[in-house]
């Protein structure tokens, strides 16, 4: 789980990964879903930061399929994926 201001309002929001292969981004002000993303395998790690220096917080997740995926914070679409083949 991660806490960050993903939608650039004055409230911190919640980002969570689940064993149901989903990333959820939840509005900290009202508890509504901002967006979610369907993954390919059990996720276990999540982090946030402005990866592409556009002023928007992005989300990075990893799972047991050994794929690291970076997602745009404003809508959850894929920025890039890194496949850990070793």
Number of C-alpha atoms within 10 A of each C-alpha: 14 15 15 19 18 27 19 13 11 9 13 16 23 18 23 19 24 14 12 12 16 17 24 19 29 21 20 21 11 9 11 11 13 19 16 17 15 12 20 12 16 17 23 15 16 19 16 19 15 14 17 11 9 8 10 17 20 23 27 21 20 22 19 12 14 15 18 18 19 22 21 19 24 16 15 19 15 14 15 11 14 11 11 9 7 4
